[in-house]
Amino acid sequence: MYTPRDVTIIKNIKKLLYSKGYSISGAKKVLWDALLGKSDPDINDIIREVKTDLQELLHIIEGNLRKVNR
């Protein structure tokens, strides 16, 4: 199942690929540039959302590991 946040990330990637015309490698470069602080504001929003999602996933994984180790 996908969370609403997952859907948002996918929509943003789709926007880069289809609306802004990036190739997959181009979109990847844009995302990396954003991580390094070399990007436009729209991409920074996407990166913030991805970072938040990754932090949420880490929290879920850590919770599941705690349950397994009990």
PDB file with SEQRES, HELIX, SHEET and CRYST1 records, atoms N, CA, C and O in Angstrom:
SEQRES   1 A   70  MET TYR THR PRO ARG ASP VAL THR ILE ILE LYS ASN ILE          
SEQRES   2 A   70  LYS LYS LEU LEU TYR SER LYS GLY TYR SER ILE SER GLY          
SEQRES   3 A   70  ALA LYS LYS VAL LEU TRP ASP ALA LEU LEU GLY LYS SER          
SEQRES   4 A   70  ASP PRO ASP ILE ASN ASP ILE ILE ARG GLU VAL LYS THR          
SEQRES   5 A   70  ASP LEU GLN GLU LEU LEU HIS ILE ILE GLU GLY ASN LEU          
SEQRES   6 A   70  ARG LYS VAL ASN ARG                                          
HELIX    1 AA1 PRO A    4  LYS A   14  1                                  11    
HELIX    2 AA2 LYS A   15  SER A   19  3                                   5    
HELIX    3 AA3 ILE A   24  LEU A   35  1                                  12    
HELIX    4 AA4 PRO A   41  VAL A   68  1                                  28    
CRYST1    1.000    1.000    1.000  90.00  90.00  90.00 P 1           1          
ATOM      1  N   MET A   1       0.837  -1.186   0.000  1.00  0.00           N  
ATOM      2  CA  MET A   1       0.000   0.000   0.000  1.00  0.00           C  
ATOM      3  C   MET A   1       0.879   1.246   0.000  1.00  0.00           C  
ATOM      4  O   MET A   1       1.970   1.255   0.569  1.00  0.00           O  
ATOM      5  N   TYR A   2       0.396   2.261  -0.629  1.00  0.00           N  
ATOM      6  CA  TYR A   2       1.107   3.529  -0.691  1.00  0.00           C  
ATOM      7  C   TYR A   2       0.433   4.545   0.216  1.00  0.00           C  
ATOM      8  O   TYR A   2      -0.794   4.622   0.284  1.00  0.00           O  
ATOM      9  N   THR A   3       1.242   5.312   0.902  1.00  0.00           N  
ATOM     10  CA  THR A   3       0.704   6.376   1.738  1.00  0.00           C  
ATOM     11  C   THR A   3       0.415   7.584   0.853  1.00  0.00           C  
ATOM     12  O   THR A   3       0.901   7.655  -0.276  1.00  0.00           O  
ATOM     13  N   PRO A   4      -0.368   8.531   1.354  1.00  0.00           N  
ATOM     14  CA  PRO A   4      -0.595   9.756   0.576  1.00  0.00           C  
ATOM     15  C   PRO A   4       0.717  10.476   0.246  1.00  0.00           C  
ATOM     16  O   PRO A   4       0.839  11.098  -0.809  1.00  0.00           O  
ATOM     17  N   ARG A   5       1.680  10.391   1.140  1.00  0.00           N  
ATOM     18  CA  ARG A   5       2.975  11.035   0.900  1.00  0.00           C  
ATOM     19  C   ARG A   5       3.713  10.343  -0.248  1.00  0.00           C  
ATOM     20  O   ARG A   5       4.352  11.003  -1.066  1.00  0.00           O  
ATOM     21  N   ASP A   6       3.621   8.999  -0.306  1.00  0.00           N  
ATOM     22  CA  ASP A   6       4.233   8.258  -1.408  1.00  0.00           C  
ATOM     23  C   ASP A   6       3.660   8.726  -2.739  1.00  0.00           C  
ATOM     24  O   ASP A   6       4.389   8.925  -3.710  1.00  0.00           O  
ATOM     25  N   VAL A   7       2.352   8.897  -2.765  1.00  0.00           N  
ATOM     26  CA  VAL A   7       1.686   9.347  -3.985  1.00  0.00           C  
ATOM     27  C   VAL A   7       2.174  10.743  -4.373  1.00  0.00           C  
ATOM     28  O   VAL A   7       2.372  11.027  -5.554  1.00  0.00           O  
ATOM     29  N   THR A   8       2.368  11.609  -3.383  1.00  0.00           N  
ATOM     30  CA  THR A   8       2.875  12.954  -3.656  1.00  0.00           C  
ATOM     31  C   THR A   8       4.265  12.904  -4.270  1.00  0.00           C  
ATOM     32  O   THR A   8       4.548  13.624  -5.227  1.00  0.00           O  
ATOM     33  N   ILE A   9       5.131  12.063  -3.729  1.00  0.00           N  
ATOM     34  CA  ILE A   9       6.486  11.935  -4.265  1.00  0.00           C  
ATOM     35  C   ILE A   9       6.438  11.441  -5.708  1.00  0.00           C  
ATOM     36  O   ILE A   9       7.136  11.962  -6.578  1.00  0.00           O  
ATOM     37  N   ILE A  10       5.614  10.439  -5.946  1.00  0.00           N  
ATOM     38  CA  ILE A  10       5.499   9.896  -7.299  1.00  0.00           C  
ATOM     39  C   ILE A  10       4.976  10.962  -8.257  1.00  0.00           C  
ATOM     40  O   ILE A  10       5.448  11.061  -9.390  1.00  0.00           O  
ATOM     41  N   LYS A  11       4.015  11.751  -7.816  1.00  0.00           N  
ATOM     42  CA  LYS A  11       3.490  12.826  -8.659  1.00  0.00           C  
ATOM     43  C   LYS A  11       4.573  13.854  -8.974  1.00  0.00           C  
ATOM     44  O   LYS A  11       4.647  14.361 -10.093  1.00  0.00           O  
ATOM     45  N   ASN A  12       5.409  14.158  -7.987  1.00  0.00           N  
ATOM     46  CA  ASN A  12       6.485  15.121  -8.221  1.00  0.00           C  
ATOM     47  C   ASN A  12       7.515  14.571  -9.202  1.00  0.00           C  
ATOM     48  O   ASN A  12       8.012  15.304 -10.057  1.00  0.00           O  
ATOM     49  N   ILE A  13       7.834  13.300  -9.085  1.00  0.00           N  
ATOM     50  CA  ILE A  13       8.759  12.684 -10.040  1.00  0.00           C  
ATOM     51  C   ILE A  13       8.128  12.697 -11.426  1.00  0.00           C  
ATOM     52  O   ILE A  13       8.798  12.993 -12.415  1.00  0.00           O  
ATOM     53  N   LYS A  14       6.845  12.378 -11.496  1.00  0.00           N  
ATOM     54  CA  LYS A  14       6.121  12.408 -12.775  1.00  0.00           C  
ATOM     55  C   LYS A  14       6.169  13.814 -13.374  1.00  0.00           C  
ATOM     56  O   LYS A  14       6.339  13.973 -14.583  1.00  0.00           O  
ATOM     57  N   LYS A  15       6.020  14.828 -12.526  1.00  0.00           N  
ATOM     58  CA  LYS A  15       6.078  16.221 -12.986  1.00  0.00           C  
ATOM     59  C   LYS A  15       7.428  16.521 -13.626  1.00  0.00           C  
ATOM     60  O   LYS A  15       7.497  17.161 -14.676  1.00  0.00           O  
ATOM     61  N   LEU A  16       8.505  16.054 -12.985  1.00  0.00           N  
ATOM     62  CA  LEU A  16       9.839  16.267 -13.558  1.00  0.00           C  
ATOM     63  C   LEU A  16       9.966  15.580 -14.916  1.00  0.00           C  
ATOM     64  O   LEU A  16      10.509  16.151 -15.861  1.00  0.00           O  
ATOM     65  N   LEU A  17       9.466  14.360 -15.002  1.00  0.00           N  
ATOM     66  CA  LEU A  17       9.631  13.571 -16.218  1.00  0.00           C  
ATOM     67  C   LEU A  17       8.728  14.046 -17.346  1.00  0.00           C  
ATOM     68  O   LEU A  17       9.188  14.191 -18.479  1.00  0.00           O  
ATOM     69  N   TYR A  18       7.462  14.289 -17.064  1.00  0.00           N  
ATOM     70  CA  TYR A  18       6.500  14.561 -18.135  1.00  0.00           C  
ATOM     71  C   TYR A  18       6.198  16.036 -18.340  1.00  0.00           C  
ATOM     72  O   TYR A  18       6.146  16.496 -19.481  1.00  0.00           O  
ATOM     73  N   SER A  19       6.000  16.784 -17.268  1.00  0.00           N  
ATOM     74  CA  SER A  19       5.654  18.197 -17.425  1.00  0.00           C  
ATOM     75  C   SER A  19       6.868  19.063 -17.724  1.00  0.00           C  
ATOM     76  O   SER A  19       6.808  19.983 -18.539  1.00  0.00           O  
ATOM     77  N   LYS A  20       7.976  18.750 -17.047  1.00  0.00           N  
ATOM     78  CA  LYS A  20       9.180  19.558 -17.243  1.00  0.00           C  
ATOM     79  C   LYS A  20      10.110  18.957 -18.286  1.00  0.00           C  
ATOM     80  O   LYS A  20      11.105  19.577 -18.663  1.00  0.00           O  
ATOM     81  N   GLY A  21       9.790  17.739 -18.761  1.00  0.00           N  
ATOM     82  CA  GLY A  21      10.530  17.147 -19.867  1.00  0.00           C  
ATOM     83  C   GLY A  21      11.875  16.532 -19.527  1.00  0.00           C  
ATOM     84  O   GLY A  21      12.691  16.328 -20.426  1.00  0.00           O  
ATOM     85  N   TYR A  22      12.132  16.234 -18.278  1.00  0.00           N  
ATOM     86  CA  TYR A  22      13.404  15.615 -17.908  1.00  0.00           C  
ATOM     87  C   TYR A  22      13.426  14.142 -18.298  1.00  0.00           C  
ATOM     88  O   TYR A  22      12.400  13.462 -18.262  1.00  0.00           O  
ATOM     89  N   SER A  23      14.600  13.662 -18.668  1.00  0.00           N  
ATOM     90  CA  SER A  23      14.783  12.217 -18.824  1.00  0.00           C  
ATOM     91  C   SER A  23      14.939  11.646 -17.416  1.00  0.00           C  
ATOM     92  O   SER A  23      15.048  12.395 -16.445  1.00  0.00           O  
ATOM     93  N   ILE A  24      14.950  10.330 -17.311  1.00  0.00           N  
ATOM     94  CA  ILE A  24      15.127   9.720 -15.992  1.00  0.00           C  
ATOM     95  C   ILE A  24      16.478  10.129 -15.407  1.00  0.00           C  
ATOM     96  O   ILE A  24      16.573  10.486 -14.233  1.00  0.00           O  
ATOM     97  N   SER A  25      17.517  10.072 -16.233  1.00  0.00           N  
ATOM     98  CA  SER A  25      18.838  10.473 -15.725  1.00  0.00           C  
ATOM     99  C   SER A  25      18.877  11.967 -15.412  1.00  0.00           C  
ATOM    100  O   SER A  25      19.553  12.388 -14.473  1.00  0.00           O  
ATOM    101  N   GLY A  26      18.158  12.762 -16.187  1.00  0.00           N  
ATOM    102  CA  GLY A  26      18.093  14.201 -15.918  1.00  0.00           C  
ATOM    103  C   GLY A  26      17.372  14.492 -14.620  1.00  0.00           C  
ATOM    104  O   GLY A  26      17.804  15.336 -13.835  1.00  0.00           O  
ATOM    105  N   ALA A  27      16.263  13.784 -14.393  1.00  0.00           N  
ATOM    106  CA  ALA A  27      15.523  13.962 -13.139  1.00  0.00           C  
ATOM    107  C   ALA A  27      16.380  13.537 -11.955  1.00  0.00           C  
ATOM    108  O   ALA A  27      16.368  14.179 -10.905  1.00  0.00           O  
ATOM    109  N   LYS A  28      17.120  12.451 -12.134  1.00  0.00           N  
ATOM    110  CA  LYS A  28      18.020  11.983 -11.081  1.00  0.00           C  
ATOM    111  C   LYS A  28      19.059  13.055 -10.763  1.00  0.00           C  
ATOM    112  O   LYS A  28      19.354  13.317  -9.596  1.00  0.00           O  
ATOM    113  N   LYS A  29      19.614  13.674 -11.811  1.00  0.00           N  
ATOM    114  CA  LYS A  29      20.613  14.727 -11.612  1.00  0.00           C  
ATOM    115  C   LYS A  29      19.993  15.926 -10.882  1.00  0.00           C  
ATOM    116  O   LYS A  29      20.607  16.504  -9.985  1.00  0.00           O  
ATOM    117  N   VAL A  30      18.781  16.286 -11.276  1.00  0.00           N  
ATOM    118  CA  VAL A  30      18.098  17.407 -10.619  1.00  0.00           C  
ATOM    119  C   VAL A  30      17.926  17.111  -9.137  1.00  0.00           C  
ATOM    120  O   VAL A  30      18.143  17.982  -8.294  1.00  0.00           O  
ATOM    121  N   LEU A  31      17.534  15.878  -8.820  1.00  0.00           N  
ATOM    122  CA  LEU A  31      17.350  15.516  -7.415  1.00  0.00           C  
ATOM    123  C   LEU A  31      18.671  15.540  -6.654  1.00  0.00           C  
ATOM    124  O   LEU A  31      18.725  16.014  -5.519  1.00  0.00           O  
ATOM    125  N   TRP A  32      19.734  15.033  -7.271  1.00  0.00           N  
ATOM    126  CA  TRP A  32      21.050  15.078  -6.620  1.00  0.00           C  
ATOM    127  C   TRP A  32      21.512  16.514  -6.437  1.00  0.00           C  
ATOM    128  O   TRP A  32      22.035  16.870  -5.381  1.00  0.00           O  
ATOM    129  N   ASP A  33      21.322  17.349  -7.471  1.00  0.00           N  
ATOM    130  CA  ASP A  33      21.695  18.756  -7.353  1.00  0.00           C  
ATOM    131  C   ASP A  33      20.934  19.427  -6.210  1.00  0.00           C  
ATOM    132  O   ASP A  33      21.483  20.254  -5.482  1.00  0.00           O  
ATOM    133  N   ALA A  34      19.662  19.056  -6.067  1.00  0.00           N  
ATOM    134  CA  ALA A  34      18.868  19.619  -4.980  1.00  0.00           C  
ATOM    135  C   ALA A  34      19.433  19.207  -3.625  1.00  0.00           C  
ATOM    136  O   ALA A  34      19.475  20.010  -2.693  1.00  0.00           O  
ATOM    137  N   LEU A  35      19.869  17.951  -3.521  1.00  0.00           N  
ATOM    138  CA  LEU A  35      20.469  17.486  -2.271  1.00  0.00           C  
ATOM    139  C   LEU A  35      21.739  18.261  -1.945  1.00  0.00           C  
ATOM    140  O   LEU A  35      22.069  18.484  -0.780  1.00  0.00           O  
ATOM    141  N   LEU A  36      22.447  18.669  -3.004  1.00  0.00           N  
ATOM    142  CA  LEU A  36      23.692  19.409  -2.818  1.00  0.00           C  
ATOM    143  C   LEU A  36      23.474  20.921  -2.748  1.00  0.00           C  
ATOM    144  O   LEU A  36      24.431  21.684  -2.613  1.00  0.00           O  
ATOM    145  N   GLY A  37      22.220  21.349  -2.842  1.00  0.00           N  
ATOM    146  CA  GLY A  37      21.900  22.770  -2.740  1.00  0.00           C  
ATOM    147  C   GLY A  37      22.089  23.548  -4.020  1.00  0.00           C  
ATOM    148  O   GLY A  37      22.231  24.770  -3.971  1.00  0.00           O  
ATOM    149  N   LYS A  38      22.096  22.888  -5.168  1.00  0.00           N  
ATOM    150  CA  LYS A  38      22.301  23.557  -6.453  1.00  0.00           C  
ATOM    151  C   LYS A  38      21.044  23.484  -7.321  1.00  0.00           C  
ATOM    152  O   LYS A  38      21.129  23.094  -8.486  1.00  0.00           O  
ATOM    153  N   SER A  39      19.892  23.848  -6.784  1.00  0.00           N  
ATOM    154  CA  SER A  39      18.677  23.650  -7.572  1.00  0.00           C  
ATOM    155  C   SER A  39      17.681  24.777  -7.406  1.00  0.00           C  
ATOM    156  O   SER A  39      17.888  25.716  -6.637  1.00  0.00           O  
ATOM    157  N   ASP A  40      16.584  24.655  -8.158  1.00  0.00           N  
ATOM    158  CA  ASP A  40      15.514  25.639  -8.056  1.00  0.00           C  
ATOM    159  C   ASP A  40      14.586  25.295  -6.885  1.00  0.00           C  
ATOM    160  O   ASP A  40      14.630  24.173  -6.380  1.00  0.00           O  
ATOM    161  N   PRO A  41      13.751  26.237  -6.450  1.00  0.00           N  
ATOM    162  CA  PRO A  41      12.901  26.030  -5.269  1.00  0.00           C  
ATOM    163  C   PRO A  41      11.934  24.855  -5.394  1.00  0.00           C  
ATOM    164  O   PRO A  41      11.683  24.175  -4.400  1.00  0.00           O  
ATOM    165  N   ASP A  42      11.385  24.594  -6.577  1.00  0.00           N  
ATOM    166  CA  ASP A  42      10.447  23.483  -6.740  1.00  0.00           C  
ATOM    167  C   ASP A  42      11.102  22.167  -6.360  1.00  0.00           C  
ATOM    168  O   ASP A  42      10.483  21.341  -5.688  1.00  0.00           O  
ATOM    169  N   ILE A  43      12.321  21.962  -6.770  1.00  0.00           N  
ATOM    170  CA  ILE A  43      13.024  20.722  -6.492  1.00  0.00           C  
ATOM    171  C   ILE A  43      13.327  20.618  -5.001  1.00  0.00           C  
ATOM    172  O   ILE A  43      13.286  19.526  -4.434  1.00  0.00           O  
ATOM    173  N   ASN A  44      13.626  21.730  -4.374  1.00  0.00           N  
ATOM    174  CA  ASN A  44      13.885  21.700  -2.933  1.00  0.00           C  
ATOM    175  C   ASN A  44      12.667  21.213  -2.170  1.00  0.00           C  
ATOM    176  O   ASN A  44      12.807  20.506  -1.172  1.00  0.00           O  
ATOM    177  N   ASP A  45      11.472  21.578  -2.622  1.00  0.00           N  
ATOM    178  CA  ASP A  45      10.248  21.078  -1.993  1.00  0.00           C  
ATOM    179  C   ASP A  45      10.151  19.572  -2.136  1.00  0.00           C  
ATOM    180  O   ASP A  45       9.791  18.877  -1.186  1.00  0.00           O  
ATOM    181  N   ILE A  46      10.469  19.066  -3.310  1.00  0.00           N  
ATOM    182  CA  ILE A  46      10.431  17.621  -3.549  1.00  0.00           C  
ATOM    183  C   ILE A  46      11.422  16.918  -2.630  1.00  0.00           C  
ATOM    184  O   ILE A  46      11.091  15.904  -2.016  1.00  0.00           O  
ATOM    185  N   ILE A  47      12.628  17.449  -2.536  1.00  0.00           N  
ATOM    186  CA  ILE A  47      13.667  16.844  -1.698  1.00  0.00           C  
ATOM    187  C   ILE A  47      13.241  16.836  -0.239  1.00  0.00           C  
ATOM    188  O   ILE A  47      13.472  15.853   0.465  1.00  0.00           O  
ATOM    189  N   ARG A  48      12.627  17.908   0.224  1.00  0.00           N  
ATOM    190  CA  ARG A  48      12.154  17.943   1.616  1.00  0.00           C  
ATOM    191  C   ARG A  48      11.115  16.852   1.859  1.00  0.00           C  
ATOM    192  O   ARG A  48      11.127  16.205   2.906  1.00  0.00           O  
ATOM    193  N   GLU A  49      10.223  16.647   0.902  1.00  0.00           N  
ATOM    194  CA  GLU A  49       9.212  15.609   1.046  1.00  0.00           C  
ATOM    195  C   GLU A  49       9.851  14.219   1.062  1.00  0.00           C  
ATOM    196  O   GLU A  49       9.466  13.364   1.860  1.00  0.00           O  
ATOM    197  N   VAL A  50      10.822  13.998   0.182  1.00  0.00           N  
ATOM    198  CA  VAL A  50      11.504  12.704   0.144  1.00  0.00           C  
ATOM    199  C   VAL A  50      12.237  12.466   1.458  1.00  0.00           C  
ATOM    200  O   VAL A  50      12.197  11.361   1.998  1.00  0.00           O  
ATOM    201  N   LYS A  51      12.901  13.484   1.971  1.00  0.00           N  
ATOM    202  CA  LYS A  51      13.631  13.356   3.232  1.00  0.00           C  
ATOM    203  C   LYS A  51      12.676  13.005   4.375  1.00  0.00           C  
ATOM    204  O   LYS A  51      12.978  12.138   5.196  1.00  0.00           O  
ATOM    205  N   THR A  52      11.536  13.672   4.425  1.00  0.00           N  
ATOM    206  CA  THR A  52      10.544  13.383   5.450  1.00  0.00           C  
ATOM    207  C   THR A  52      10.050  11.952   5.332  1.00  0.00           C  
ATOM    208  O   THR A  52       9.907  11.255   6.336  1.00  0.00           O  
ATOM    209  N   ASP A  53       9.788  11.512   4.104  1.00  0.00           N  
ATOM    210  CA  ASP A  53       9.335  10.141   3.881  1.00  0.00           C  
ATOM    211  C   ASP A  53      10.371   9.132   4.346  1.00  0.00           C  
ATOM    212  O   ASP A  53      10.026   8.131   4.973  1.00  0.00           O  
ATOM    213  N   LEU A  54      11.628   9.385   4.046  1.00  0.00           N  
ATOM    214  CA  LEU A  54      12.686   8.472   4.464  1.00  0.00           C  
ATOM    215  C   LEU A  54      12.796   8.418   5.984  1.00  0.00           C  
ATOM    216  O   LEU A  54      13.024   7.353   6.558  1.00  0.00           O  
ATOM    217  N   GLN A  55      12.634   9.564   6.628  1.00  0.00           N  
ATOM    218  CA  GLN A  55      12.674   9.582   8.088  1.00  0.00           C  
ATOM    219  C   GLN A  55      11.500   8.791   8.675  1.00  0.00           C  
ATOM    220  O   GLN A  55      11.665   8.089   9.673  1.00  0.00           O  
ATOM    221  N   GLU A  56      10.321   8.901   8.062  1.00  0.00           N  
ATOM    222  CA  GLU A  56       9.167   8.143   8.524  1.00  0.00           C  
ATOM    223  C   GLU A  56       9.391   6.643   8.343  1.00  0.00           C  
ATOM    224  O   GLU A  56       9.053   5.850   9.222  1.00  0.00           O  
ATOM    225  N   LEU A  57       9.956   6.262   7.215  1.00  0.00           N  
ATOM    226  CA  LEU A  57      10.257   4.853   6.968  1.00  0.00           C  
ATOM    227  C   LEU A  57      11.260   4.321   7.985  1.00  0.00           C  
ATOM    228  O   LEU A  57      11.108   3.210   8.491  1.00  0.00           O  
ATOM    229  N   LEU A  58      12.278   5.110   8.280  1.00  0.00           N  
ATOM    230  CA  LEU A  58      13.266   4.703   9.281  1.00  0.00           C  
ATOM    231  C   LEU A  58      12.595   4.494  10.630  1.00  0.00           C  
ATOM    232  O   LEU A  58      12.900   3.530  11.332  1.00  0.00           O  
ATOM    233  N   HIS A  59      11.700   5.374  10.991  1.00  0.00           N  
ATOM    234  CA  HIS A  59      10.964   5.246  12.253  1.00  0.00           C  
ATOM    235  C   HIS A  59      10.153   3.947  12.278  1.00  0.00           C  
ATOM    236  O   HIS A  59      10.141   3.241  13.286  1.00  0.00           O  
ATOM    237  N   ILE A  60       9.485   3.636  11.182  1.00  0.00           N  
ATOM    238  CA  ILE A  60       8.698   2.398  11.093  1.00  0.00           C  
ATOM    239  C   ILE A  60       9.603   1.180  11.208  1.00  0.00           C  
ATOM    240  O   ILE A  60       9.290   0.238  11.935  1.00  0.00           O  
ATOM    241  N   ILE A  61      10.721   1.196  10.494  1.00  0.00           N  
ATOM    242  CA  ILE A  61      11.665   0.072  10.524  1.00  0.00           C  
ATOM    243  C   ILE A  61      12.210  -0.128  11.931  1.00  0.00           C  
ATOM    244  O   ILE A  61      12.275  -1.253  12.427  1.00  0.00           O  
ATOM    245  N   GLU A  62      12.602   0.974  12.572  1.00  0.00           N  
ATOM    246  CA  GLU A  62      13.122   0.865  13.935  1.00  0.00           C  
ATOM    247  C   GLU A  62      12.069   0.299  14.877  1.00  0.00           C  
ATOM    248  O   GLU A  62      12.398  -0.510  15.745  1.00  0.00           O  
ATOM    249  N   GLY A  63      10.820   0.700  14.730  1.00  0.00           N  
ATOM    250  CA  GLY A  63       9.743   0.167  15.560  1.00  0.00           C  
ATOM    251  C   GLY A  63       9.549  -1.320  15.338  1.00  0.00           C  
ATOM    252  O   GLY A  63       9.354  -2.078  16.288  1.00  0.00           O  
ATOM    253  N   ASN A  64       9.604  -1.739  14.071  1.00  0.00           N  
ATOM    254  CA  ASN A  64       9.464  -3.164  13.772  1.00  0.00           C  
ATOM    255  C   ASN A  64      10.638  -3.969  14.308  1.00  0.00           C  
ATOM    256  O   ASN A  64      10.455  -5.098  14.762  1.00  0.00           O  
ATOM    257  N   LEU A  65      11.834  -3.408  14.264  1.00  0.00           N  
ATOM    258  CA  LEU A  65      13.008  -4.107  14.798  1.00  0.00           C  
ATOM    259  C   LEU A  65      12.889  -4.274  16.306  1.00  0.00           C  
ATOM    260  O   LEU A  65      13.285  -5.305  16.850  1.00  0.00           O  
ATOM    261  N   ARG A  66      12.349  -3.271  16.982  1.00  0.00           N  
ATOM    262  CA  ARG A  66      12.158  -3.368  18.418  1.00  0.00           C  
ATOM    263  C   ARG A  66      11.181  -4.489  18.752  1.00  0.00           C  
ATOM    264  O   ARG A  66      11.388  -5.226  19.716  1.00  0.00           O  
ATOM    265  N   LYS A  67      10.116  -4.620  17.961  1.00  0.00           N  
ATOM    266  CA  LYS A  67       9.134  -5.683  18.182  1.00  0.00           C  
ATOM    267  C   LYS A  67       9.757  -7.050  17.982  1.00  0.00           C  
ATOM    268  O   LYS A  67       9.490  -7.968  18.758  1.00  0.00           O  
ATOM    269  N   VAL A  68      10.579  -7.205  16.958  1.00  0.00           N  
ATOM    270  CA  VAL A  68      11.218  -8.493  16.646  1.00  0.00           C  
ATOM    271  C   VAL A  68      12.204  -8.864  17.726  1.00  0.00           C  
ATOM    272  O   VAL A  68      12.321 -10.042  18.065  1.00  0.00           O  
ATOM    273  N   ASN A  69      12.918  -7.903  18.279  1.00  0.00           N  
ATOM    274  CA  ASN A  69      13.958  -8.162  19.273  1.00  0.00           C  
ATOM    275  C   ASN A  69      13.419  -8.331  20.695  1.00  0.00           C  
ATOM    276  O   ASN A  69      14.209  -8.489  21.626  1.00  0.00           O  
ATOM    277  N   ARG A  70      12.128  -8.304  20.883  1.00  0.00           N  
ATOM    278  CA  ARG A  70      11.559  -8.476  22.229  1.00  0.00           C  
ATOM    279  C   ARG A  70      11.555  -9.896  22.658  1.00  0.00           C  
ATOM    280  O   ARG A  70      11.110 -10.206  23.763  1.00  0.00           O  
TER     281      ARG A  70                                                      
END                                                                             
